[in-house]
Amino acid sequence: MPRTDFIADFLTMIRNAGKARKDAVTIPASNMTLRIAELLKEEGFVKEVKPFNEGNKRFVRVHLKFLKDGRPAIQGLTRMSTPGRRRYLGWEDVPRVQSGLGVALVSTSKGVITDREARQSRVGGELICKVW
């Protein structure tokens, strides 16, 4: 079966690795998935992001972060826009996730940014996912 939604595959691999209590997960990388991983690191949901090449293929190794009680830092991860149904929002409609405790990632003309940056810059775009 051909893979058509690399972002959903990327998010699913991170979600499954967290549930399985894996320290790190290696995922095929694209510019979009690499930027999403970097934003997750900036927001404190993952420990480290290491992009690397193996031959002519690109990968990213994401080191997951866990709370003191052993639960993964990423409690929820939801893909909002899919290839079959794109969700575009204006800057005033970008949702707040878990009253600001989570983050929504938005693909804009300025690149992939968080919901807070989108509201601050007053730019809308495609709602990629919600993380909390």
SULSULPE-V360416 format. One record per run of one state. SS is the DSSP state (hx for helix, st for strand, lp for the rest). FROM is the first residue (numbers start at 1). TO is the last residue. If there is no record, write none. Layout:
ss->(SS,SS)
from->(FROM,FROM)
to->(TO,TO)
//
This chain:
ss->(lp,hx,lp,st,lp,hx,lp,st,lp,st,lp,st,lp,st,lp,st,lp,st,lp,hx,lp,hx,lp,st,lp,st,hx,lp,st,lp)
from->(1,6,20,24,29,31,43,46,55,57,65,66,67,72,73,77,80,88,90,91,94,98,101,103,109,111,115,122,125,132)
to->(5,19,23,28,30,42,45,54,56,64,65,66,71,72,76,79,87,89,90,93,97,100,102,108,110,114,121,124,131,132)
//
